[in-house]
Amino acid sequence: WKYRDYVIQAVNNDKPYDQFIREQIAGDELDHVTPETLTATGFYRLGIWDDEPADPLQARFDEYDDIVSTLGQAFLALTFNCARCHDHKIDPIPQTDYYSLVAFVRDVTSYGARGDQTMNSQVDVSGENLSARYDRLHEQLRELNKRLRKIEQDTIVKMPAPDQRATEGPEREKVLKAKLKDFLTREESEQYEAVQNERRHAQRQLDQLPPRQTVLGLAKCDPKPPPTYVLLRGSPHNEGAEVRPTFPKLLGGQAAALPTPPEGAKTAGRRKVLADWLASKDNWLTARVMANRVWQHYFGRGIARSPNNFGLMGERATHPELLDYLAAQLTDHDWSLKALHRQILLSSTYRQSSAALATAAEIDPDNQLYWRQSIRRMSTEHVRDSVLAVTGQLNEQQFGPSIYPTLSQEVLASQSRPGSGWGQSSSADQARRSIYIHVKRSLPVPMLSAFDFPETDISCEARFLTTQPGQALGMLNSQWMQEQAAALHARIEREVGPGLRDQAGRALALVTSQKAADKDVDELVQLAHRLQQKHSFTEDQARRAMCLAALNINQFLTID
């Protein structure tokens, strides 16, 4: 969650996009390394990791593939991963280019080992003084334990054979506690007691230290990574020609000027070279890819409709000159994303109505020329957050540990160990924005899944916006929506009093952000009356159902 908070703060503070790239790719290799830049390297720890692979070497190169695939698609909109086993079938990307990119990141260690998932991935950012105190006390305890162990072993050899054998297993401490003193001389006993006192004192000092501050990231790297070879047919057991870190031929193809790691270096220094190249103004793809993504979020599609693939299999940009212009604006304004957002939002293109014109629709039915604003449904997080905002339940607290929405027993039962790894958050915390929901790949939140929450295993270039029965069923029948309808009823009753017509008008005004039309108010009032008269609803039940209906209208769920 600290990496998530880093991304939110970077966007809110308008961190220059080139710096944002550098910190994630090489935050531990920059000239000025800070806890923030170390947190940014959590980028490398978000992929899939197999803790018990059948083929460890294959699994290791699967991890490299995940990194190269994400780097290529996210920052360059190129599918380098298609060249893992052979030259790219469509784009001019040879297999050597793929493995040359792998060579840049060969110093990145695996997430962890089955018995230790922290050494490689938990970065200590406690500060030099606190870290030094921890290191000193841990070293002291190691030395004291070695001294105690030596005294014990020297004494064990004096014991009868059955006791000696017992100290080789789980009974060791029990035997030592009962019989060790019987075989120690007075001098050895005093020495043993003194070392134990020293250990107890050191342990008390360690226990009194403030907790270490750690972040998910690159805690351990390989400063001298092994050579990288082209893997024939993608098999790590079938090495071909050796390759060095080199930029793709499609984008220049020059060999990278790599630094020589100094004595005692903790990384190879290669990723900084890669990051500087990615974030350079001379790299003609990086700015265009990002400008296309920003445009996509305002119009429902990018200028190039395949934001992760600018290759031959991707969609051609409908307005290439516009994309060039926006990319130039991004770099000319010191990579400020807020400046780019502002320019798009103030444009006449964005401020158009979504109303259709018959003549224009006949010429350009798909709105390729952007002659009107597109109508589109909100994405899943927006739906959930908007419901909370309208009902007055939204908790606007920012940052901190992830939250856990309440899941039904049926959903939890889908796990091999029902409920494992899923916490319990307070009602107030559960009302926070959806970006703070804990994402567990094996346990998706049904409300989010129904509205097309993306797969978390790979980079998602665009949200698919489907219309399917599960959405309507969830919005009408789920326990969560019933609770939100009751909250909306309580809110409008507080704001406008007990009058049914006033409540209906206020509910519509909240969900549509505009004054309600009389005919729409009439429909809600009639619904409440009908539920009472024909279906035996109480007055309170009918008004909650009226609020539930208001939360389900198209005007609420779509961006118009």
SVG drawing of the C-alpha trace seen along z (x, -y; Angstrom):
<svg xmlns="http://www.w3.org/2000/svg" viewBox="-53 -26 90 69">
<polyline fill="none" stroke="black" stroke-width="0.4" points="0.0,0.0 2.9,-2.4 3.7,-2.1 0.0,-2.8 0.2,-5.9 3.4,-6.9 1.6,-6.8 -1.3,-8.9 0.9,-11.5 3.0,-11.7 -0.1,-12.4 -1.6,-14.8 1.6,-16.7 2.2,-16.8 5.5,-15.0 7.1,-15.4 6.3,-12.3 10.0,-11.7 11.0,-11.8 8.1,-9.4 9.5,-7.0 13.1,-7.3 12.0,-6.7 10.1,-3.5 12.7,-2.0 15.8,-3.0 14.8,-4.7 17.6,-2.9 20.2,-4.0 19.5,-7.7 22.0,-10.3 19.8,-11.3 18.1,-8.2 15.3,-8.8 12.7,-6.7 10.2,-8.0 12.4,-6.8 13.0,-3.4 9.2,-3.1 8.9,-3.7 10.8,-0.5 7.8,1.4 7.0,1.3 9.1,4.5 7.3,6.3 3.8,6.3 4.1,9.1 3.3,12.8 5.7,14.8 5.7,18.6 6.9,19.7 7.2,23.4 8.0,23.6 8.5,27.0 11.3,25.4 13.0,22.6 15.0,21.3 12.0,21.1 10.1,19.3 12.9,16.8 12.8,15.9 9.0,15.7 9.6,12.9 11.9,11.1 9.4,11.5 6.7,9.9 9.0,6.9 10.0,6.5 6.4,6.9 5.1,4.3 7.9,1.8 7.4,2.2 3.6,1.9 3.2,-0.7 5.9,-3.2 6.5,-2.4 3.3,-0.7 5.3,2.1 4.8,5.8 8.4,6.9 7.2,10.0 6.1,11.4 9.8,11.7 10.7,14.0 10.7,17.2 11.4,15.9 11.6,12.7 8.4,10.7 6.0,12.0 4.5,8.5 6.7,5.7 10.4,5.1 11.5,6.4 14.1,9.2 14.6,11.7 18.0,10.1 16.2,6.9 14.0,8.7 16.9,10.3 18.9,7.0 16.1,5.5 16.2,8.4 19.9,7.7 19.1,4.2 17.1,5.7 19.1,8.9 20.2,7.4 16.6,7.5 16.2,10.3 13.2,12.6 10.5,11.4 11.6,13.9 12.2,17.5 9.6,19.9 11.1,19.6 11.9,15.9 9.7,13.4 11.2,10.2 15.0,10.2 14.7,9.3 11.6,7.2 11.3,5.2 13.5,2.1 14.6,0.6 13.9,-3.1 14.2,-3.7 17.2,-6.1 20.9,-5.5 21.0,-5.9 18.1,-3.5 19.3,-0.9 22.8,-1.1 21.5,-0.4 19.5,2.6 22.5,3.9 24.8,3.5 22.5,5.2 21.7,8.1 25.5,8.6 26.0,8.5 23.3,11.1 24.8,13.4 28.2,13.3 26.7,13.9 24.7,16.9 27.8,18.3 29.6,18.1 26.7,19.7 26.5,22.5 30.2,23.2 30.0,23.6 26.9,25.8 28.6,28.0 31.8,28.4 29.6,29.5 27.3,31.8 30.2,34.1 30.6,34.8 27.0,36.1 25.8,39.7 25.1,40.8 21.3,40.7 21.4,37.1 23.8,36.2 21.4,37.7 18.5,35.8 20.2,32.5 20.3,33.1 16.5,32.8 13.6,30.8 14.4,31.9 17.7,29.9 16.5,27.0 14.8,29.3 17.9,31.3 20.2,28.3 17.9,26.7 17.8,29.8 21.4,31.1 23.8,28.5 24.9,27.1 25.7,30.6 28.6,30.8 29.9,27.3 32.9,26.3 32.4,23.3 34.4,21.1 32.4,22.3 29.1,21.8 30.0,18.2 31.1,17.5 27.8,19.1 25.7,17.0 27.6,13.8 27.1,14.4 23.4,15.1 23.0,11.8 24.7,10.0 22.3,11.5 19.3,10.6 20.5,7.0 21.1,6.8 17.6,8.3 16.0,5.7 17.8,2.9 16.6,4.4 13.0,4.7 13.0,1.0 14.0,-0.3 11.3,-1.9 9.9,0.4 11.8,0.5 10.1,-1.4 10.0,0.8 8.6,0.4 8.0,3.0 10.7,2.6 14.2,3.6 15.8,4.5 18.5,6.7 19.9,6.7 22.8,8.5 25.6,5.9 27.3,8.4 24.5,10.0 25.4,13.0 25.7,12.8 22.4,12.7 21.9,15.0 19.2,15.3 17.2,18.3 16.4,20.5 12.6,21.1 12.4,19.2 13.9,22.0 16.4,21.0 18.0,24.5 18.9,23.8 21.2,20.7 22.2,19.1 24.3,16.0 25.3,13.6 23.7,10.2 24.5,7.0 22.1,4.2 21.2,2.5 18.3,0.2 15.8,1.6 16.7,1.2 13.3,-0.2 14.2,-3.1 17.8,-3.7 19.5,-0.4 22.6,-1.9 24.5,0.1 24.1,-1.3 27.0,-3.0 27.0,-1.1 28.8,-2.3 31.3,-0.1 29.9,0.6 32.2,-0.7 33.5,1.6 30.7,2.4 28.0,1.4 24.5,2.9 23.2,2.7 24.6,3.0 23.7,-0.5 22.1,0.6 18.5,-0.3 19.4,-4.0 20.7,-3.9 17.4,-2.3 15.3,-4.8 17.2,-7.8 16.6,-6.5 12.9,-5.9 12.4,-9.3 14.4,-11.2 12.7,-13.8 14.6,-12.1 12.6,-9.0 9.8,-9.6 7.4,-7.1 7.3,-7.8 5.5,-11.1 3.1,-10.0 2.1,-6.9 1.3,-8.9 -0.5,-11.7 -2.7,-9.1 -3.5,-7.5 -4.6,-10.9 -6.8,-11.6 -8.3,-8.1 -9.6,-8.8 -11.5,-11.9 -13.0,-10.5 -13.4,-6.8 -10.8,-5.8 -7.3,-7.0 -6.3,-8.8 -4.8,-5.5 -7.4,-3.0 -4.8,-0.4 -2.8,-2.3 -0.6,0.6 0.2,1.4 1.5,-1.2 2.8,1.6 1.4,2.8 -1.3,4.9 -2.5,1.9 -5.0,-0.6 -3.7,-3.6 -4.0,-7.0 -7.1,-8.7 -5.4,-12.1 -1.6,-11.6 -0.8,-15.3 -2.9,-15.9 -1.1,-13.1 2.3,-14.7 1.1,-18.1 0.0,-16.8 3.2,-14.9 5.2,-18.0 3.1,-20.0 3.8,-17.4 7.6,-17.6 7.6,-21.4 5.9,-21.9 8.5,-19.9 6.5,-16.7 3.6,-18.2 0.6,-16.0 -1.6,-18.6 -0.8,-21.0 -1.8,-18.4 -5.1,-17.7 -5.9,-21.4 -5.3,-21.8 -7.6,-18.9 -10.3,-20.0 -10.4,-23.5 -10.6,-22.4 -13.8,-22.9 -13.5,-19.2 -13.9,-18.1 -16.6,-20.6 -18.9,-19.5 -22.4,-18.1 -23.1,-14.4 -26.2,-15.2 -26.4,-13.5 -26.8,-15.3 -28.4,-13.2 -26.2,-14.6 -23.0,-14.1 -24.0,-10.6 -24.7,-9.6 -21.2,-10.7 -19.3,-9.5 -21.4,-7.0 -18.5,-5.9 -17.6,-9.5 -14.0,-9.0 -13.8,-12.7 -14.9,-13.7 -17.9,-15.8 -19.6,-15.2 -18.7,-14.0 -19.1,-10.2 -21.6,-8.8 -20.0,-6.0 -20.7,-4.1 -18.6,-4.9 -15.8,-2.4 -16.3,-0.1 -14.5,-2.2 -16.4,-5.3 -19.7,-3.5 -18.9,-2.4 -17.4,-5.8 -20.3,-7.7 -22.8,-5.6 -21.0,-6.4 -20.8,-10.1 -24.5,-10.4 -25.6,-8.6 -23.3,-10.8 -21.3,-7.8 -18.0,-8.5 -15.0,-8.6 -12.5,-10.9 -9.5,-9.9 -6.4,-9.4 -3.5,-7.0 -2.7,-4.2 -3.3,-0.5 -5.8,1.1 -9.4,1.7 -11.5,4.9 -15.1,4.7 -17.3,7.3 -17.7,10.4 -20.4,13.0 -19.6,16.5 -20.4,17.8 -17.6,15.6 -15.1,16.5 -15.9,20.2 -14.4,20.0 -10.9,20.0 -9.0,23.1 -8.9,21.8 -12.1,19.6 -11.3,16.1 -7.6,16.6 -5.8,13.3 -8.9,11.2 -9.2,8.8 -12.1,7.0 -12.4,3.2 -14.6,0.9 -17.8,-0.5 -16.1,-3.9 -13.0,-2.4 -15.2,-0.4 -16.7,-3.6 -13.3,-4.9 -12.6,-5.2 -12.3,-2.0 -8.6,-2.7 -7.9,-1.7 -9.6,1.7 -7.1,4.6 -6.6,6.5 -6.3,10.2 -6.0,12.0 -7.7,15.1 -10.6,13.3 -12.0,10.4 -14.7,8.2 -18.0,9.2 -19.3,5.6 -16.1,4.6 -15.9,7.7 -19.5,7.2 -18.5,3.8 -15.4,5.1 -12.6,4.8 -9.5,5.7 -7.3,8.7 -4.4,7.8 -1.9,10.3 -1.0,8.1 -1.0,4.5 -4.5,3.3 -4.6,0.9 -8.3,0.1 -11.4,1.1 -13.9,3.2 -17.3,1.7 -19.8,4.6 -23.6,4.7 -24.6,7.9 -27.3,9.2 -24.9,9.4 -24.6,5.6 -28.3,5.0 -28.8,7.8 -25.9,6.5 -27.2,2.9 -30.7,3.9 -30.3,6.9 -27.0,6.8 -26.9,6.2 -24.5,3.3 -26.8,1.5 -29.7,2.1 -27.6,0.4 -26.7,-2.5 -30.4,-3.0 -31.3,-3.3 -28.4,-5.8 -29.7,-7.9 -33.2,-7.9 -31.8,-9.0 -29.8,-11.8 -32.7,-13.2 -35.0,-13.0 -32.5,-15.1 -32.1,-17.6 -35.8,-18.2 -38.0,-16.7 -40.7,-14.0 -42.5,-15.1 -42.5,-12.3 -42.3,-14.6 -39.6,-16.7 -37.6,-13.5 -38.0,-12.2 -36.9,-15.5 -33.8,-15.6 -32.9,-12.0 -32.9,-12.7 -31.0,-16.0 -28.3,-14.1 -27.9,-11.3 -28.0,-13.4 -26.3,-16.6 -29.1,-18.7 -32.6,-19.9 -35.1,-17.0 -37.7,-17.3 -41.3,-17.1 -42.2,-14.0 -39.2,-12.1 -40.3,-13.2 -43.8,-12.0 -42.5,-8.5 -40.6,-8.1 -43.6,-9.2 -45.9,-6.8 -43.4,-4.0 -43.5,-4.6 -47.3,-4.6 -47.5,-1.5 -45.1,0.5 -47.3,-0.4 -50.6,0.2 -49.9,3.3 -47.0,5.0 -47.6,4.2 -44.5,2.2 -44.3,0.1 -43.8,-3.7 -40.2,-3.4 -39.6,-0.4 -41.2,-2.1 -39.1,-5.2 -35.9,-3.2 -36.9,-1.3 -37.5,-4.7 -34.0,-5.7 -32.7,-2.3 -34.4,-3.0 -32.8,-6.5 -29.4,-4.9 -30.0,-2.7 -31.0,-5.2 -28.8,-5.6 -28.1,-9.2 -26.3,-8.2 -24.3,-5.3 -23.2,-7.1 -21.0,-10.0 -22.9,-12.3"/>
</svg>
